[in-house]
Amino acid sequence: MIIDTHAHLDMLDDPKRAIEEAFEAGVKKIIIPGVEPDTFEKVLELAHAYDNVYAQLGVHPSEAQKFNDDVAKKIMEFAKDEKVKAIGEIGLDYYWDKTFTDVQKKVFKTQIEIADILNLPVVIHDRDAHKDTFDILEQMGAKRVLMHCFSGSLEFAQNCIKKGWFIALGGVVTFKNARKVRDVAREIPLENIMLETDTPYLTPHPYRGEENAPKYIILTAKEIANIKDTALSEVETITTQNAIKFFNLEENKNESAV
């Protein structure tokens, strides 16, 4: 059994089909991230439709200019829902637009504070902003941290796990030219790794270029097992245990949809 810790099911035309296919493929649980205030209701609606689908709520750094006091209150209120397991995805993104980095930093810090108040972990988006992301997390005293779609160096990954943070790996690890991510997969202990798809993005080989789906997470798990020269069952078991503990997920006896 396996857990997809990051799938934007609300962005799919047919999320119901994607969920059902994932469960049939052996995916145990799925977590849907929020990225902007207008999507929170849809994310929660999907989470409540299935026993083993959960949510995280946050404002993506690219949407930071939409953040205000009303949005903060909305996150605070919605995140009290038992289906919400983290604040995310939040962080910094200097790849697309560097014109409002100060706003990104302020919104990032505020959302870390919200997570602290609610005693929830944070799921971090960090693109081309490794040092600032690390420094803010450290400055804010964040302890329960998952680095989503990890794209940093092995050294950066090692610095993160020294803090007790987790690394999330997805379909990129199956790309033969993704040397940094593959090095991280090889050298970082499974005890510090979780799996994700980032559906509908970053589809693993051999489906690269097509729309991603949680059912494909098994391809990432197989590639990590191959890179580490270990059993697939070990990758599945340890990463699943990591996710259950980190997100405080229920162990339901019935793993099917309601």
JOFENUR-V551354 format. One record per residue. N is the residue number from 0. RES is the residue in one letter. PSI is psi in whole degrees, 0 to 359 (none if undefined). OMEGA is omega in whole degrees, -180 to 180 (none if undefined). NEAR is the number of other C-alpha atoms within 12 Angstrom. Layout:
n:N res:RES psi:PSI omega:OMEGA near:NEAR
n:N res:RES psi:PSI omega:OMEGA near:NEAR
//
This chain:
n:0 res:M psi:153 omega:-171 near:30
n:1 res:I psi:153 omega:-179 near:42
n:2 res:I psi:129 omega:173 near:49
n:3 res:D psi:107 omega:-174 near:51
n:4 res:T psi:1 omega:-176 near:51
n:5 res:H psi:98 omega:179 near:49
n:6 res:A psi:120 omega:-179 near:49
n:7 res:H psi:68 omega:-177 near:45
n:8 res:L psi:331 omega:-179 near:43
n:9 res:D psi:347 omega:179 near:34
n:10 res:M psi:355 omega:-178 near:25
n:11 res:L psi:151 omega:175 near:24
n:12 res:D psi:328 omega:-177 near:14
n:13 res:D psi:73 omega:-179 near:17
n:14 res:P psi:327 omega:180 near:31
n:15 res:K psi:314 omega:179 near:24
n:16 res:R psi:317 omega:-180 near:18
n:17 res:A psi:320 omega:179 near:30
n:18 res:I psi:313 omega:-178 near:41
n:19 res:E psi:320 omega:178 near:28
n:20 res:E psi:324 omega:179 near:22
n:21 res:A psi:313 omega:180 near:35
n:22 res:F psi:320 omega:178 near:32
n:23 res:E psi:330 omega:-179 near:21
n:24 res:A psi:357 omega:178 near:22
n:25 res:G psi:8 omega:174 near:23
n:26 res:V psi:129 omega:-174 near:35
n:27 res:K psi:315 omega:-178 near:43
n:28 res:K psi:157 omega:180 near:44
n:29 res:I psi:140 omega:177 near:53
n:30 res:I psi:128 omega:-179 near:49
n:31 res:I psi:123 omega:177 near:50
n:32 res:P psi:149 omega:169 near:49
n:33 res:G psi:149 omega:179 near:44
n:34 res:V psi:338 omega:177 near:39
n:35 res:E psi:155 omega:-172 near:33
n:36 res:P psi:325 omega:-176 near:33
n:37 res:D psi:347 omega:-178 near:20
n:38 res:T psi:351 omega:-173 near:29
n:39 res:F psi:316 omega:-178 near:34
n:40 res:E psi:318 omega:-180 near:27
n:41 res:K psi:319 omega:178 near:28
n:42 res:V psi:314 omega:-180 near:38
n:43 res:L psi:323 omega:178 near:34
n:44 res:E psi:316 omega:178 near:24
n:45 res:L psi:318 omega:-180 near:38
n:46 res:A psi:321 omega:-178 near:37
n:47 res:H psi:345 omega:-179 near:23
n:48 res:A psi:346 omega:-177 near:21
n:49 res:Y psi:140 omega:179 near:29
n:50 res:D psi:320 omega:-169 near:28
n:51 res:N psi:29 omega:172 near:36
n:52 res:V psi:133 omega:-175 near:47
n:53 res:Y psi:178 omega:-177 near:44
n:54 res:A psi:157 omega:165 near:51
n:55 res:Q psi:145 omega:-175 near:49
n:56 res:L psi:135 omega:178 near:50
n:57 res:G psi:171 omega:177 near:51
n:58 res:V psi:118 omega:179 near:44
n:59 res:H psi:145 omega:-178 near:36
n:60 res:P psi:327 omega:179 near:40
n:61 res:S psi:342 omega:179 near:32
n:62 res:E psi:14 omega:-172 near:30
n:63 res:A psi:332 omega:-179 near:34
n:64 res:Q psi:348 omega:177 near:24
n:65 res:K psi:351 omega:-176 near:22
n:66 res:F psi:137 omega:176 near:31
n:67 res:N psi:185 omega:-178 near:20
n:68 res:D psi:323 omega:179 near:16
n:69 res:D psi:321 omega:178 near:12
n:70 res:V psi:319 omega:177 near:29
n:71 res:A psi:316 omega:179 near:29
n:72 res:K psi:323 omega:179 near:18
n:73 res:K psi:316 omega:178 near:25
n:74 res:I psi:314 omega:-180 near:41
n:75 res:M psi:318 omega:-177 near:31
n:76 res:E psi:311 omega:-178 near:20
n:77 res:F psi:327 omega:-176 near:31
n:78 res:A psi:354 omega:174 near:37
n:79 res:K psi:346 omega:177 near:24
n:80 res:D psi:136 omega:-177 near:25
n:81 res:E psi:341 omega:-180 near:23
n:82 res:K psi:345 omega:-179 near:33
n:83 res:V psi:120 omega:-172 near:42
n:84 res:K psi:357 omega:-180 near:42
n:85 res:A psi:166 omega:169 near:46
n:86 res:I psi:117 omega:-177 near:51
n:87 res:G psi:163 omega:3 near:47
n:88 res:E psi:135 omega:-177 near:47
n:89 res:I psi:162 omega:178 near:47
n:90 res:G psi:218 omega:-177 near:48
n:91 res:L psi:142 omega:177 near:44
n:92 res:D psi:108 omega:180 near:34
n:93 res:Y psi:5 omega:-176 near:25
n:94 res:Y psi:312 omega:-174 near:17
n:95 res:W psi:319 omega:-172 near:16
n:96 res:D psi:119 omega:-180 near:20
n:97 res:K psi:12 omega:-174 near:18
n:98 res:T psi:347 omega:-179 near:14
n:99 res:F psi:42 omega:-178 near:21
n:100 res:T psi:327 omega:179 near:26
n:101 res:D psi:322 omega:177 near:20
n:102 res:V psi:316 omega:178 near:26
n:103 res:Q psi:314 omega:-178 near:34
n:104 res:K psi:316 omega:-179 near:34
n:105 res:K psi:315 omega:-180 near:26
n:106 res:V psi:321 omega:177 near:34
n:107 res:F psi:310 omega:-179 near:45
n:108 res:K psi:318 omega:-180 near:37
n:109 res:T psi:320 omega:-179 near:32
n:110 res:Q psi:330 omega:172 near:47
n:111 res:I psi:320 omega:178 near:42
n:112 res:E psi:319 omega:178 near:28
n:113 res:I psi:315 omega:179 near:35
n:114 res:A psi:320 omega:180 near:39
n:115 res:D psi:317 omega:179 near:24
n:116 res:I psi:320 omega:-177 near:20
n:117 res:L psi:358 omega:-178 near:23
n:118 res:N psi:47 omega:178 near:24
n:119 res:L psi:150 omega:175 near:36
n:120 res:P psi:169 omega:178 near:39
n:121 res:V psi:141 omega:177 near:44
n:122 res:V psi:122 omega:-165 near:51
n:123 res:I psi:129 omega:168 near:49
n:124 res:H psi:121 omega:-178 near:43
n:125 res:D psi:106 omega:178 near:39
n:126 res:R psi:117 omega:-179 near:28
n:127 res:D psi:32 omega:-178 near:22
n:128 res:A psi:37 omega:-171 near:28
n:129 res:H psi:310 omega:-175 near:28
n:130 res:K psi:313 omega:-179 near:24
n:131 res:D psi:320 omega:178 near:25
n:132 res:T psi:311 omega:-179 near:36
n:133 res:F psi:314 omega:-177 near:37
n:134 res:D psi:319 omega:180 near:23
n:135 res:I psi:316 omega:178 near:29
n:136 res:L psi:318 omega:179 near:39
n:137 res:E psi:314 omega:-180 near:22
n:138 res:Q psi:321 omega:-177 near:17
n:139 res:M psi:356 omega:178 near:24
n:140 res:G psi:27 omega:180 near:21
n:141 res:A psi:132 omega:-177 near:33
n:142 res:K psi:319 omega:-179 near:29
n:143 res:R psi:94 omega:-170 near:35
n:144 res:V psi:132 omega:172 near:43
n:145 res:L psi:121 omega:179 near:44
n:146 res:M psi:97 omega:-177 near:45
n:147 res:H psi:142 omega:175 near:37
n:148 res:C psi:55 omega:-172 near:36
n:149 res:F psi:130 omega:-177 near:43
n:150 res:S psi:9 omega:-178 near:33
n:151 res:G psi:184 omega:180 near:33
n:152 res:S psi:170 omega:175 near:24
n:153 res:L psi:319 omega:179 near:23
n:154 res:E psi:318 omega:179 near:19
n:155 res:F psi:318 omega:178 near:29
n:156 res:A psi:318 omega:179 near:38
n:157 res:Q psi:322 omega:176 near:25
n:158 res:N psi:324 omega:179 near:24
n:159 res:C psi:315 omega:-177 near:35
n:160 res:I psi:338 omega:173 near:28
n:161 res:K psi:334 omega:178 near:19
n:162 res:K psi:354 omega:-177 near:23
n:163 res:G psi:11 omega:-179 near:25
n:164 res:W psi:163 omega:-179 near:36
n:165 res:F psi:155 omega:179 near:41
n:166 res:I psi:128 omega:176 near:47
n:167 res:A psi:128 omega:-180 near:47
n:168 res:L psi:141 omega:-179 near:49
n:169 res:G psi:210 omega:-173 near:48
n:170 res:G psi:336 omega:-179 near:48
n:171 res:V psi:331 omega:-178 near:40
n:172 res:V psi:342 omega:179 near:40
n:173 res:T psi:354 omega:179 near:35
n:174 res:F psi:122 omega:-174 near:26
n:175 res:K psi:336 omega:-180 near:18
n:176 res:N psi:2 omega:-179 near:12
n:177 res:A psi:69 omega:-171 near:22
n:178 res:R psi:317 omega:-177 near:19
n:179 res:K psi:312 omega:-178 near:25
n:180 res:V psi:322 omega:179 near:34
n:181 res:R psi:324 omega:175 near:32
n:182 res:D psi:318 omega:178 near:29
n:183 res:V psi:315 omega:180 near:37
n:184 res:A psi:324 omega:-178 near:44
n:185 res:R psi:319 omega:-168 near:26
n:186 res:E psi:334 omega:-179 near:24
n:187 res:I psi:133 omega:-179 near:33
n:188 res:P psi:147 omega:177 near:29
n:189 res:L psi:332 omega:-180 near:35
n:190 res:E psi:348 omega:179 near:27
n:191 res:N psi:13 omega:-174 near:37
n:192 res:I psi:141 omega:167 near:44
n:193 res:M psi:164 omega:-177 near:45
n:194 res:L psi:151 omega:179 near:54
n:195 res:E psi:164 omega:173 near:51
n:196 res:T psi:330 omega:-171 near:45
n:197 res:D psi:30 omega:174 near:41
n:198 res:T psi:135 omega:6 near:37
n:199 res:P psi:17 omega:-175 near:33
n:200 res:Y psi:168 omega:168 near:27
n:201 res:L psi:49 omega:-180 near:32
n:202 res:T psi:134 omega:-178 near:31
n:203 res:P psi:158 omega:171 near:37
n:204 res:H psi:138 omega:10 near:26
n:205 res:P psi:18 omega:-178 near:19
n:206 res:Y psi:13 omega:-179 near:22
n:207 res:R psi:133 omega:-178 near:21
n:208 res:G psi:340 omega:176 near:15
n:209 res:E psi:171 omega:177 near:16
n:210 res:E psi:132 omega:-179 near:28
n:211 res:N psi:162 omega:179 near:35
n:212 res:A psi:153 omega:-179 near:45
n:213 res:P psi:332 omega:-179 near:50
n:214 res:K psi:338 omega:-178 near:40
n:215 res:Y psi:358 omega:-177 near:43
n:216 res:I psi:335 omega:179 near:49
n:217 res:I psi:330 omega:179 near:37
n:218 res:L psi:323 omega:176 near:37
n:219 res:T psi:316 omega:179 near:44
n:220 res:A psi:318 omega:180 near:46
n:221 res:K psi:320 omega:-179 near:29
n:222 res:E psi:321 omega:177 near:34
n:223 res:I psi:319 omega:177 near:42
n:224 res:A psi:319 omega:179 near:28
n:225 res:N psi:315 omega:180 near:21
n:226 res:I psi:320 omega:-178 near:27
n:227 res:K psi:354 omega:-177 near:23
n:228 res:D psi:51 omega:180 near:17
n:229 res:T psi:175 omega:-177 near:20
n:230 res:A psi:143 omega:176 near:18
n:231 res:L psi:321 omega:-179 near:24
n:232 res:S psi:327 omega:178 near:20
n:233 res:E psi:318 omega:178 near:24
n:234 res:V psi:313 omega:-179 near:38
n:235 res:E psi:312 omega:-175 near:35
n:236 res:T psi:311 omega:-174 near:24
n:237 res:I psi:317 omega:180 near:27
n:238 res:T psi:327 omega:177 near:37
n:239 res:T psi:316 omega:177 near:35
n:240 res:Q psi:319 omega:178 near:29
n:241 res:N psi:313 omega:-177 near:33
n:242 res:A psi:318 omega:-180 near:43
n:243 res:I psi:317 omega:-179 near:29
n:244 res:K psi:315 omega:-176 near:21
n:245 res:F psi:314 omega:-176 near:32
n:246 res:F psi:0 omega:-179 near:38
n:247 res:N psi:55 omega:-177 near:23
n:248 res:L psi:142 omega:178 near:28
n:249 res:E psi:146 omega:174 near:22
n:250 res:E psi:87 omega:-178 near:17
n:251 res:N psi:139 omega:177 near:15
n:252 res:K psi:324 omega:179 near:10
n:253 res:N psi:112 omega:-176 near:14
n:254 res:E psi:9 omega:-177 near:25
n:255 res:S psi:169 omega:180 near:21
n:256 res:A psi:155 omega:174 near:25
n:257 res:V psi:none omega:none near:15
//
